[in-house]
Amino acid sequence: MKSTTMPESKKLEGPSFLKRANTDKLREVFLKYASYQKNGEHFMTSEDFVRKFLGLFTDVAFNDESVRLLAGIADTSKDGLISFSEFQAFEGLLCTPDALYKTAFQLFDRQGNGTVSYADFADVVQKTELHSKIPFSLDSPFIKRYFGEKKQRLINYAEFTQLLHDFHEEYAMEAFRSKDPAGSGYISPLDFQDIMVKVKRHLLTADVKDNLVAVTEGHKVSFPYFMAFTSLLNNMELIKRIYLHATQGNRTEPVTKDELLFAAQTMSQITPLEIDILFQLTGALQQSGRIVYSDLSIIAPEHYTKHITTRLAEIKAVESPADRSAFIQILESTYRFTLGSLAGAVGATVVYPIDLVKTRMQNQRTGSFIGEVAYRNSWDCFKKVIRHEGVLGLYRGLLPQLMGVAPEKAIKLTVNDLVRDKFTDKQGVIPRWAEVLAGACAGGSQVVFTNPLEIVKIRLQVAGEIAGGGKVRALSVVRELGLFGLYKGARACLLRDVPFSAIYFPTYAHTKALFADEDGYNHPLTLLAAGAIAGVPAASLVTPADVIKTRLQVVARSGQTTYTGVWDATKKIMAEEGPRAFWKGTAARVFRSSPQFGVTLVTYELLQRLFYVDFGGSHPTGSEVHKPKPIDTASNVRINPDHIGGYRAAVPLLNGIESKFGLFLPRFGFSQQTPASGASKSSS
């Protein structure tokens, strides 16, 4: 019987980005995969844990030794079996901030005593694919500096983290020496490519791998150049911070070499040679003398944590952007339209009571009749609607609004995305004027759907103001107005919606970029805040056009002033009520439009994250940091619903040991089993 290594008081939540799993649920998962019983207790074998639960090494000809090594990370007693207490303890380890290093440490801690000996270190290193291609001298001065002249010194966890980091660099230097037996300090471009592909493949994206010889321009590679090249790839996250420092957080501003050099010298130890290599790489990929943030993402190795997602569905419609046919583009627009419809419905429902108050305040006349004012302010209007019409009175006209908001918001979001795509270059940069144009086009396109529904909605909203009036239905309003009547006030609608969207969408895009973290990722709360903030200037500045539109679309009661058009309404409102009348309902409009578009945009982008479809086109910026996949990483594994709590990070972390430290374990071919471990497995 194994003792529990994770105290009950610490099982609920780790200090990192993952919360601990519930013990009962974790036990249920454990029992689902545990195939071995001993003295009435259930255990997982190595294959249960690695192949069945984690979903790694699923090929028939899997490497048995590699499976045992990985299972040994959780099997702290090193008896070939994993108990529930060990299973739970490893889940807790995966929730810690330094889970990657701790996982690697337990891989090398072959005896389970909390230290790594020379024999432990050598045993794991010799089993890696890299050692089989370019053997590392385990009798080198480097090894003796860490383990002592007689290699008897034991390394604790803190020292191990430094050993692993330094070993990474030492291996590259030893590979260089093996290609330069004469000690000239130079290797050929092909030898440089061979070392990078074998020793540093975990740092290479497809684009970098394809241009390894091109960046040398056919010249021999010196040792300083080689070290600077590997250092650059190791420090790409730091390079990103330097870029953002140079641009003050702007991810689309092109930066010259001199500008980046200046920023690097003020905040880091990045050398001029590394900056030169960076621009050689980007020049080979983009043929440009400047770089933007997206260029760095193409070069930077993918971070293992990016695989920890919560997507409900993920579909790849095309293999590459080159495969985008007209049909695929139509599907993409349909996809965006559908998600835009759902997002618009959510946003409209949330703020509809505010919209009703705004409409009634704007329709309230002053100057026509003495004592006609029904509401002193928006709050007074809100209270009186509830008092006289009930809570449901706040939702008068919601149904036609929802029927209309689907095509309205969907067409607006889709057209904005479509026009932005057309003017966005390969580096993801779009000019300011194109952002404004995309917003204006989105606003103009929505009027076709907006105007008829606005008229119906407004007439239903003000119907409750008439005491004893008959019940007004949407269908009767449509019949009364006719086709052309439904577009009454369309000019005013255009006057409102075109500038609104031209202001809103560029403001939202830039505000969202300011709120993004250093990786360019936006949390849902920052999306909501960006959407709400962008709505304030957009909604308030177009209020005069909204007042005119409302007056044109509402049926004037007996004795009230009537209007024949936009200009006529403008003159009469100014003459009868003064300039302040054009700003009626501004507060209600801002309080309605600002949160509505905030909710709509955050819903739209979250839906695209949860139901991800790759059409080969653009995606919402800040949804995640997309990078090309590194060469030869472990095959992607579908999200297993049984990977709860810390185990959501298990596969990405194990892949991270390879992608960060280059410790690739053989995947194929059965190796000789040791008697002890073989017995444990066969008994299952």
SEVEX-338088 format. One record per residue (C-alpha): y, x, z negated. Coordinates in steps of 0.001 Angstrom, whole numbers. Each point is the difference from the previous one (the first is absolute). Layout:
# residues N
@py Y; px X; pz Z
...
# end
This chain:
# residues 684
@py 0; px 0; pz 0
@py 3381; px 1440; pz 1017
@py 3084; px -412; pz -2145
@py 3103; px -1698; pz 1316
@py 2667; px 2569; pz 855
@py 2907; px -2393; pz 586
@py 1513; px -1522; pz -3163
@py 347; px -3775; pz 78
@py 3730; px 276; pz -811
@py 643; px 1868; pz 3244
@py -2002; px -2087; pz 2379
@py 2682; px -2493; pz 997
@py 2521; px 2036; pz 1896
@py 493; px 3535; pz 1237
@py 3393; px 1675; pz 194
@py -46; px 239; pz 3801
@py 240; px -2517; pz 2815
@py -3399; px -1621; pz -665
@py -879; px -2322; pz -2881
@py -3303; px 327; pz -1818
@py -2729; px -2449; pz 914
@py -1229; px -2640; pz -2431
@py -3108; px 1266; pz -1821
@py -2082; px -3125; pz 686
@py 833; px 35; pz 3721
@py -669; px 3723; pz 197
@py -3388; px -472; pz -1676
@py -824; px -2764; pz 2469
@py 754; px 2357; pz 2896
@py -1987; px 2813; pz -1611
@py -3106; px -2164; pz -454
@py 243; px -1114; pz 3624
@py -589; px 3582; pz 1198
@py -2024; px 1528; pz -2873
@py -3605; px 216; pz 1260
@py -1583; px 2130; pz -2739
@py -1058; px -1117; pz -3495
@py -905; px 2192; pz -2951
@py -704; px -1211; pz -3533
@py 1476; px -3389; pz 882
@py 3289; px 1528; pz 1239
@py 1234; px -116; pz 3604
@py 1092; px 3100; pz 1909
@py 1359; px 848; pz 3434
@py -1702; px 2738; pz 1974
@py 2013; px 2396; pz 2159
@py -696; px -2102; pz 3069
@py 865; px -3227; pz -1821
@py 3401; px 1396; pz -902
@py 985; px 1976; pz 3100
@py -1710; px -1776; pz 2875
@py -291; px -3620; pz -1172
@py 2989; px -437; pz -2314
@py 2556; px 2408; pz 1496
@py -1276; px -477; pz 3549
@py -26; px 3728; pz 836
@py -2720; px 1933; pz 1867
@py -1469; px -3205; pz 1405
@py -1705; px 1679; pz 2983
@py -3788; px 233; pz -78
@py 72; px 3798; pz 229
@py 2401; px 414; pz -2922
@py 309; px 3295; pz -1865
@py -1814; px -519; pz -3284
@py 1594; px 2994; pz -1746
@py 3509; px -1248; pz 796
@py -850; px -3418; pz -1407
@py -1230; px 1581; pz -3248
@py 3145; px 2132; pz -269
@py 2265; px -3044; pz 337
@py -2086; px -2076; pz -2398
@py 279; px 2859; pz -2501
@py 3725; px -725; pz -310
@py -828; px -3220; pz -1884
@py -3286; px 1272; pz -1460
@py 1553; px 2026; pz -2824
@py -3356; px 479; pz -1793
@py -1412; px 1551; pz 3226
@py -3401; px -1707; pz -317
@py 70; px -1544; pz 3475
@py 766; px -3501; pz -1314
@py 3276; px -1841; pz -605
@py 186; px -2319; pz -3002
@py 2488; px -2833; pz -368
@py 2031; px 2046; pz -2501
@py 282; px 2822; pz 2563
@py 784; px -2514; pz 2744
@py 2788; px -1477; pz -2149
@py 1290; px 3418; pz -1047
@py 372; px 1092; pz 3627
@py 1844; px -3249; pz 778
@py 2456; px 927; pz -2754
@py 402; px 3525; pz 1368
@py 903; px -1443; pz 3415
@py 2971; px -1793; pz -1599
@py 1576; px 3207; pz -1341
@py 2997; px 1628; pz 1725
@py -1932; px 3227; pz 753
@py -3180; px -1787; pz 1078
@py -374; px 2158; pz 3124
@py -117; px 3280; pz -1937
@py -2159; px -1476; pz -2762
@py -2473; px -1299; pz 2551
@py -138; px 3419; pz 1675
@py -468; px 1648; pz -3417
@py -2985; px -2205; pz -788
@py -1465; px 887; pz 3397
@py 51; px 3699; pz -991
@py -953; px -556; pz -3663
@py -3694; px 168; pz 852
@py -1137; px 242; pz -3652
@py 2214; px -2796; pz -1327
@py 1424; px 2164; pz -2795
@py 3680; px -245; pz 926
@py 263; px 3446; pz 1609
@py -727; px 1595; pz 3375
@py -2003; px 3222; pz 100
@py -232; px 2445; pz 2887
@py -3499; px -1309; pz 754
@py 1281; px -3596; pz 94
@py 2888; px 937; pz 2311
@py -2168; px 2081; pz 2322
@py -2676; px -2708; pz 139
@py 2404; px -2658; pz 1306
@py 1954; px 2304; pz 2344
@py -3178; px 1257; pz 1638
@py -1019; px -3582; pz 788
@py 3204; px -813; pz 1938
@py 120; px -96; pz 3790
@py 2848; px 2526; pz 48
@py -2052; px 2670; pz -1790
@py -2754; px -385; pz 2588
@py 2511; px 698; pz 2794
@py 2243; px 2628; pz -1629
@py -1737; px 1344; pz -3137
@py 2284; px 707; pz -2955
@py -589; px 3233; pz -1900
@py -1018; px -1088; pz -3485
@py 217; px 3615; pz -1126
@py 3648; px 367; pz 1013
@py 2833; px 1145; pz -2305
@py 1287; px -3585; pz 86
@py -3173; px -1341; pz -1654
@py -4; px 2810; pz -2563
@py 3618; px -701; pz -937
@py -1005; px -3533; pz -1007
@py -3541; px 477; pz -1361
@py 327; px 3561; pz -1279
@py -1448; px 3270; pz 1246
@py -3499; px -1078; pz -1084
@py 615; px -3638; pz 1069
@py -826; px -1328; pz -3459
@py 3308; px -1679; pz -821
@py -5; px -3805; pz -199
@py 2850; px -1966; pz 1613
@py 1393; px -3091; pz -1755
@py 1524; px -2999; pz 1781
@py 3641; px 1178; pz 3
@py -977; px 3445; pz 1329
@py -2338; px -1569; pz 2538
@py 2858; px -1923; pz 1643
@py 1769; px 3312; pz 706
@py -3231; px 1634; pz 1147
@py -589; px -2768; pz 2520
@py 3562; px 298; pz 1325
@py -142; px 3791; pz 347
@py -3527; px -42; pz 1438
@py 1335; px -2214; pz 2764
@py 2467; px 2684; pz 1079
@py -2341; px 2943; pz -608
@py -2588; px -1490; pz 2349
@py 2557; px -97; pz 2809
@py 974; px 3647; pz -582
@py -3644; px 1081; pz -14
@py -572; px -1883; pz 3251
@py 2981; px 1836; pz 1537
@py -1436; px 3361; pz -1127
@py -3355; px -870; pz 1567
@py 1744; px -551; pz 3362
@py 2013; px 3226; pz -364
@py -2602; px 2683; pz -831
@py 2319; px 2800; pz 1173
@py 2715; px -1075; pz -2440
@py 2706; px -290; pz 2656
@py 1633; px -3002; pz -1633
@py -496; px -2119; pz 3125
@py -2614; px -2420; pz 1332
@py -292; px -1687; pz 3389
@py 1177; px -3597; pz 590
@py -3620; px -1111; pz 405
@py -1012; px 1677; pz -3277
@py 2974; px -1726; pz -1642
@py -1220; px -3331; pz 1350
@py -3555; px 726; pz -1180
@py 1127; px 792; pz -3563
@py 2234; px -3052; pz -229
@py -2708; px -2355; pz 1276
@py -2661; px 1434; pz -2329
@py 1943; px 930; pz -3140
@py 3005; px -2325; pz 97
@py -1331; px -2960; pz 1931
@py 893; px -2308; pz -2884
@py 3671; px 779; pz 671
@py -118; px -696; pz 3742
@py 961; px -3268; pz 1603
@py -1249; px -601; pz 3531
@py 3388; px 931; pz 1502
@py 222; px 3269; pz -1919
@py -3594; px 951; pz 827
@py 621; px -546; pz 3709
@py 3078; px 2258; pz -45
@py -1214; px 2946; pz -2090
@py -118; px 2363; pz 2988
@py 3111; px -1496; pz 1619
@py 2252; px 835; pz -2978
@py -981; px 3690; pz 247
@py 1236; px 50; pz 3632
@py -2889; px 2339; pz 808
@py 1210; px 2734; pz -2385
@py -2109; px 1615; pz -2699
@py 332; px -1582; pz -3431
@py 1269; px 2244; pz -2793
@py -1140; px -308; pz -3601
@py 3468; px -1202; pz -1188
@py 1; px -2672; pz 2724
@py -3515; px -1085; pz -995
@py 935; px -273; pz -3690
@py 3228; px -1848; pz 805
@py -1903; px -2440; pz 2241
@py -2516; px -898; pz -2718
@py 2735; px -137; pz -2643
@py 2001; px -2418; pz 2155
@py -2924; px -2405; pz 374
@py -688; px 229; pz -3739
@py 3620; px -857; pz -787
@py 746; px -2814; pz 2437
@py 779; px -2407; pz -2842
@py 2653; px 2466; pz -1190
@py 1325; px 291; pz 3565
@py 439; px -3779; pz 28
@py 2092; px 183; pz -3156
@py 2136; px 2737; pz 1541
@py 553; px -2165; pz 3094
@py 1018; px -2984; pz -2145
@py 2313; px 2278; pz -1967
@py 1623; px 1148; pz 3253
@py 447; px -3575; pz 1273
@py 842; px -1570; pz -3384
@py -3047; px -2262; pz 244
@py 375; px -1051; pz 3653
@py -3415; px 148; pz 1732
@py 1295; px -411; pz 3557
@py 2795; px 2590; pz 98
@py -909; px 2991; pz 2231
@py 253; px 3363; pz -1804
@py 542; px 3401; pz 1609
@py -1727; px 3198; pz -1066
@py 3202; px 1341; pz -1594
@py 504; px -3201; pz -1997
@py -3577; px 95; pz -1294
@py 282; px 3709; pz -811
@py 3104; px -637; pz -2071
@py -1658; px -2871; pz -1885
@py -3155; px 2091; pz -590
@py 1963; px 2903; pz -1493
@py 1823; px -2283; pz -2428
@py -3091; px -1681; pz -1446
@py -3246; px 1911; pz 695
@py -1783; px 3237; pz 873
@py -885; px -1040; pz 3538
@py 574; px 3065; pz 2184
@py 1905; px 219; pz 3309
@py -3278; px 936; pz 1711
@py -1592; px -3239; pz -1192
@py 2992; px -1951; pz 1344
@py -376; px 1839; pz 3340
@py -3669; px -994; pz 169
@py 878; px -3601; pz -881
@py 2351; px -218; pz 2966
@py -2558; px 1731; pz 2245
@py -2524; px -2678; pz -931
@py 2405; px -2911; pz 457
@py 1231; px 1573; pz 3239
@py -3554; px 174; pz 1331
@py -542; px -3656; pz -930
@py 3392; px -1586; pz 782
@py 1907; px 2540; pz 2160
@py 3109; px -509; pz -2112
@py 2297; px 2427; pz -1750
@py 381; px -2366; pz -2939
@py -2423; px -1724; pz -2322
@py -99; px -3378; pz -1727
@py -2161; px -1168; pz -2886
@py -2701; px -1434; pz 2266
@py -557; px 3491; pz 1515
@py -963; px 1258; pz -3449
@py -2494; px -2836; pz -454
@py -1715; px 1043; pz 3251
@py -472; px 3533; pz -1309
@py -658; px -704; pz -3679
@py -3638; px -285; pz -1139
@py -975; px -3475; pz -1150
@py 52; px -441; pz -3773
@py -3233; px -1296; pz -1472
@py 1772; px -2714; pz -2071
@py 1091; px -1788; pz 3190
@py -3554; px -1319; pz 298
@py 347; px -1936; pz -3275
@py 1118; px -3358; pz 1436
@py -209; px -3679; pz -828
@py -263; px -1394; pz 3525
@py -1883; px -3233; pz 445
@py -648; px 659; pz 3680
@py 466; px 2916; pz 2373
@py -425; px -283; pz 3758
@py 552; px 2645; pz 2659
@py 836; px -1798; pz 3239
@py 439; px 3195; pz 2062
@py -1123; px 3590; pz -388
@py 3387; px 1453; pz 976
@py 3491; px -1164; pz 1101
@py -970; px 893; pz 3568
@py -2510; px -2890; pz -53
@py 2710; px -2639; pz -610
@py -440; px -2519; pz 2810
@py 2222; px -3023; pz 644
@py -2637; px -2161; pz -1679
@py 34; px 2191; pz -3126
@py 3790; px -230; pz -150
@py -216; px -3811; pz 229
@py -2564; px 34; pz -2818
@py 2329; px 2187; pz -2061
@py 2874; px -2458; pz 474
@py -2282; px -2895; pz -925
@py -1112; px 1865; pz -3127
@py 3590; px 650; pz -1036
@py 975; px -3590; pz 813
@py -2785; px -1382; pz -2183
@py 836; px 2215; pz -2973
@py 3700; px -719; pz 498
@py -719; px -3732; pz -156
@py -1837; px 325; pz -3303
@py 2679; px 2273; pz -1437
@py 2777; px -2342; pz 1091
@py -1696; px -3001; pz -1588
@py -345; px 1843; pz -3305
@py 3622; px 1124; pz 48
@py 1364; px -3441; pz 915
@py -1975; px -1811; pz -2705
@py 1150; px 2378; pz -2734
@py 3716; px -545; pz 641
@py 87; px -3499; pz 1470
@py 1740; px -1645; pz -3035
@py 2847; px 2513; pz 340
@py 260; px -807; pz 3712
@py 315; px -3724; pz -754
@py 2811; px 631; pz -2503
@py 1740; px 2286; pz 2516
@py -141; px -2671; pz 2712
@py 1405; px -2749; pz -2241
@py 2822; px 2242; pz -1189
@py 952; px 913; pz 3570
@py -69; px -3661; pz 1103
@py 2279; px -1048; pz -2869
@py 3422; px -836; pz 1500
@py 3357; px 475; pz -1654
@py 3115; px -1580; pz 1400
@py -1547; px -3020; pz 1754
@py -371; px -2307; pz -3023
@py 1471; px 258; pz -3469
@py -2649; px 246; pz -2662
@py -2774; px 598; pz 2526
@py -1125; px 3284; pz -1538
@py -3479; px -615; pz -1410
@py -837; px 3492; pz -1288
@py 2250; px 2331; pz -1947
@py -2093; px 3066; pz 851
@py -3490; px 1036; pz 1069
@py -1449; px -292; pz -3518
@py 1479; px -3482; pz -363
@py -1553; px -957; pz 3335
@py -3394; px 1359; pz -1100
@py 53; px -2026; pz -3250
@py 1102; px -3236; pz 1700
@py -2739; px 248; pz 2650
@py -2645; px 264; pz -2723
@py 1614; px -2798; pz -2051
@py 340; px -2504; pz 2843
@py -2792; px 988; pz 2404
@py -2517; px 1788; pz -2202
@py -1447; px 3492; pz 417
@py -1471; px -964; pz 3373
@py 3536; px -712; pz 1147
@py 527; px 3765; pz 84
@py -2638; px 148; pz 2739
@py 1379; px -2686; pz 2327
@py -555; px 1161; pz 3577
@py -2453; px 2772; pz -974
@py -2729; px -1129; pz 2416
@py 2077; px 309; pz 3178
@py 1387; px 3233; pz -1425
@py -3524; px 1412; pz -376
@py -931; px -1234; pz 3473
@py 3041; px 1741; pz 1355
@py 45; px 3085; pz -2136
@py -3341; px 1096; pz 1431
@py 1248; px 476; pz 3579
@py 3521; px 868; pz -1189
@py -860; px 2900; pz -2316
@py -2970; px 1025; pz 2098
@py 2038; px 262; pz 3206
@py 2773; px 1824; pz -1857
@py -2336; px 2577; pz -1555
@py -2043; px 401; pz 3183
@py 3015; px 456; pz 2306
@py 1634; px 2453; pz -2403
@py -3211; px 2069; pz -121
@py -419; px -262; pz 3777
@py 3512; px 1179; pz 868
@py -111; px 2763; pz -2622
@py -3274; px 1228; pz 1504
@py 1605; px 248; pz 3454
@py 2838; px 2201; pz -1238
@py -1991; px 2138; pz -2463
@py -947; px 3425; pz 1344
@py -3238; px 1897; pz -591
@py 1419; px 1559; pz -3150
@py 660; px -3442; pz -1496
@py 3805; px 273; pz 379
@py 2075; px -3019; pz 1071
@py 3784; px 132; pz 633
@py 2253; px -2094; pz -2243
@py 1280; px -2044; pz 2935
@py -3597; px -838; pz 956
@py -692; px -1202; pz -3546
@py 3023; px -2313; pz 195
@py -1051; px -1189; pz 3477
@py -3551; px -737; pz -1212
@py 1374; px -2060; pz -2875
@py 2406; px -1874; pz 2285
@py -2799; px -807; pz 2450
@py -2138; px -1248; pz -2884
@py 2804; px -2246; pz -1230
@py 702; px -1398; pz 3456
@py -3640; px -727; pz 774
@py -534; px -2025; pz -3143
@py 2719; px -2548; pz 821
@py -2317; px -1679; pz 2520
@py -2205; px -1000; pz -2927
@py 2591; px -56; pz -2745
@py 2615; px -2423; pz 1292
@py -2104; px -3191; pz 340
@py -1646; px 533; pz -3372
@py 3269; px 872; pz -1688
@py 1500; px -3336; pz 1104
@py -2996; px -1991; pz -1241
@py -137; px 1955; pz -3267
@py 3729; px -372; pz -691
@py 22; px -3746; pz 643
@py -2950; px -466; pz -2322
@py 1639; px 2170; pz -2655
@py 3270; px -1989; pz -65
@py -1742; px -3386; pz 273
@py -498; px -137; pz -3764
@py 3754; px 86; pz -570
@py 473; px -3563; pz 1284
@py -727; px -2455; pz -2823
@py -2178; px -2878; pz 1094
@py -485; px 1508; pz 3435
@py -3246; px -613; pz 1848
@py -2665; px 2671; pz 39
@py 598; px 2467; pz 2828
@py -3028; px 1445; pz 1757
@py -172; px 3097; pz 2175
@py -1496; px -1875; pz 2969
@py 2798; px -2582; pz -10
@py 2615; px 2779; pz 15
@py -1676; px 1615; pz 3007
@py -95; px -3322; pz 1882
@py 3638; px -688; pz -800
@py 1221; px 3413; pz 1174
@py -2129; px 452; pz 3112
@py -747; px 3354; pz 1649
@py 3601; px 1086; pz 626
@py 1164; px -1310; pz -3370
@py -2453; px 2309; pz -1739
@py 2030; px 2936; pz 1321
@py 3316; px -1265; pz -1287
@py 1773; px 2917; pz -1674
@py -2130; px 2577; pz 1815
@py 3065; px 2159; pz 700
@py 821; px 105; pz -3682
@py -3645; px 731; pz -704
@py 176; px 2979; pz 2354
@py 3297; px 1016; pz -1573
@py -1803; px 113; pz -3354
@py -3477; px 1289; pz 812
@py 817; px 2808; pz 2444
@py 2376; px 1913; pz -2319
@py -2182; px -822; pz -3030
@py -3054; px 1693; pz 1504
@py 2082; px 2804; pz 1528
@py 1225; px 806; pz -3516
@py -3169; px -808; pz -1912
@py -2788; px 1918; pz 1766
@py 1748; px 3410; pz 293
@py 1217; px -306; pz -3614
@py -3513; px -866; pz -1146
@py -1569; px 2925; pz 1898
@py 2413; px 2556; pz -1470
@py -66; px -1452; pz -3513
@py -3800; px 20; pz 75
@py 34; px 3664; pz 1077
@py 2302; px 871; pz -2910
@py -2375; px -1693; pz -2458
@py -3135; px 1680; pz 1395
@py -1698; px 2720; pz -2022
@py -221; px 3620; pz 1118
@py -2985; px -829; pz 2208
@py 1942; px -2796; pz 1717
@py -2040; px -2721; pz -1707
@py 1582; px -3253; pz -1193
@py -1289; px -1847; pz -3049
@py 86; px -3814; pz 403
@py 2835; px -185; pz -2546
@py 2126; px 2409; pz 2063
@py -692; px -2119; pz 3089
@py 1147; px -3107; pz -1880
@py 3112; px 1759; pz -1256
@py 857; px 1335; pz 3475
@py -410; px -3459; pz 1532
@py 2146; px -1631; pz -2670
@py 2753; px 2629; pz 180
@py 183; px -167; pz 3800
@py 401; px -3771; pz -231
@py 3238; px 182; pz -2022
@py 2380; px 1313; pz 2704
@py -1858; px -1772; pz 2806
@py 77; px -3424; pz -1674
@py 3545; px 176; pz -1376
@py 1762; px 1302; pz 3110
@py -1319; px -2785; pz 2253
@py 727; px -2867; pz -2429
@py 2959; px -1336; pz 2084
@py -2308; px -466; pz 2985
@py -2538; px -1721; pz -2256
@py 2666; px -2430; pz -1307
@py 1055; px -890; pz 3548
@py -3633; px -496; pz 1037
@py -646; px -2278; pz -2969
@py 3065; px -2153; pz 757
@py -997; px -350; pz 3651
@py -3587; px -975; pz -771
@py 591; px -2484; pz -2861
@py 781; px -3606; pz 896
@py 3602; px -719; pz -1079
@py 307; px -3073; pz -2203
@py 2608; px -2676; pz 557
@py 3513; px 1409; pz -314
@py -1072; px 3641; pz 84
@py 1310; px 2465; pz 2566
@py -2227; px 504; pz 3035
@py -277; px 3167; pz 2058
@py -634; px 512; pz 3707
@py -920; px 3680; pz -62
@py 266; px 3367; pz -1738
@py 3685; px 600; pz 749
@py 947; px -3601; pz -779
@py -1813; px 184; pz -3351
@py 1644; px 3308; pz -821
@py 3520; px -1355; pz 604
@py -538; px -3253; pz -1884
@py -1658; px 1601; pz -3039
@py 2839; px 2532; pz -199
@py 2671; px -2699; pz 291
@py -1557; px -2497; pz -2426
@py -1678; px 2229; pz -2592
@py 1411; px 3490; pz 396
@py -1743; px 3349; pz 487
@py -1979; px -267; pz -3253
@py -2059; px -2807; pz 1522
@py -1658; px 2514; pz 2347
@py -1522; px 1763; pz -2991
@py -1432; px -3109; pz -1673
@py -3526; px 559; pz -1219
@py 246; px 3792; pz 411
@py -1582; px 616; pz -3385
@py -2756; px -2541; pz 630
@py -567; px 1461; pz 3472
@py -292; px 3539; pz -1347
@py -2262; px -1130; pz -2845
@py -2139; px -1826; pz 2557
@py -68; px 2417; pz 2963
@py -211; px 3204; pz -1997
@py -3168; px -810; pz -1991
@py -1476; px -1984; pz 2896
@py 110; px 2945; pz 2381
@py -1076; px 2328; pz -2793
@py -3089; px -2129; pz -643
@py -593; px -514; pz 3738
@py 173; px 3711; pz 882
@py -2112; px 1160; pz -2945
@py -2612; px -2664; pz 821
@py 43; px 984; pz 3698
@py -536; px 3679; pz -717
@py -2580; px -537; pz -2740
@py -2006; px -2247; pz 2325
@py 20; px 2805; pz 2565
@py -1288; px 2377; pz -2664
@py -2728; px -2328; pz -1261
@py -1117; px -1190; pz 3459
@py 474; px 3241; pz 1878
@py -498; px -24; pz 3761
@py 680; px 3184; pz 1978
@py 1232; px -989; pz 3460
@py 1102; px 3538; pz 783
@py 3658; px -946; pz -467
@py 2453; px 291; pz -2866
@py -552; px -1152; pz -3573
@py 2483; px -859; pz -2748
@py 1532; px 3242; pz -1215
@py -721; px 666; pz -3631
@py -3236; px -1970; pz -27
@py -1983; px 3192; pz -266
@py 194; px 3536; pz 1209
@py -2105; px 173; pz 3151
@py -1221; px 3448; pz 919
@py -2580; px 1230; pz 2495
@py -3393; px 494; pz -1564
@py -936; px 3595; pz -902
@py -2752; px 1623; pz 2025
@py -3565; px -356; pz -1252
@py 686; px -1845; pz -3226
@py -2698; px -2185; pz -1435
@py -540; px -3152; pz 1993
@py 2058; px -2905; pz -1209
@py -1866; px -2412; pz -2224
@py 732; px -3696; pz -62
@py 1452; px -1297; pz -3236
@py -2840; px -981; pz -2302
@py 916; px -3002; pz -2194
@py -2139; px 1578; pz -2735
@py 2419; px 2955; pz -151
@py 2057; px -1394; pz -2857
@py 2469; px 1713; pz -2329
@py -38; px 3754; pz 413
@py -2821; px -186; pz 2531
@py 2513; px -1207; pz 2581
@py 1043; px 3664; pz 108
@py -3500; px 1525; pz -79
@py -598; px 409; pz 3730
@py 3591; px 1088; pz 802
@py -157; px 2537; pz -2837
@py -3332; px 1437; pz 1099
@py 1364; px 236; pz 3526
@py 3096; px 1572; pz -1564
@py -2088; px 2851; pz -1417
@py -809; px 803; pz 3606
@py 3402; px -759; pz 1541
@py 2025; px 1847; pz -2675
@py -2298; px 2890; pz -930
@py -2090; px 384; pz 3153
@py -3269; px -361; pz -1947
@py -2033; px -1779; pz 2668
@py -3592; px -639; pz -1015
@py -2743; px -155; pz 2658
@py -753; px -3585; pz 985
@py -3203; px 295; pz 1978
@py -3416; px 1584; pz -371
@py -2272; px -199; pz -3032
@py 75; px 3041; pz -2230
@py -2652; px 1176; pz -2435
@py -35; px -2049; pz -3185
@py -173; px 1667; pz -3362
@py -2975; px -1251; pz -2033
@py 2120; px -1532; pz -2772
@py 2343; px -1971; pz 2183
@py -2773; px -890; pz 2391
@py -2045; px -1465; pz -2829
@py 2907; px -2059; pz -1209
@py 532; px -1454; pz 3427
@py -3588; px -649; pz 857
@py -462; px -1952; pz -3189
@py 2501; px -2530; pz 1226
# end
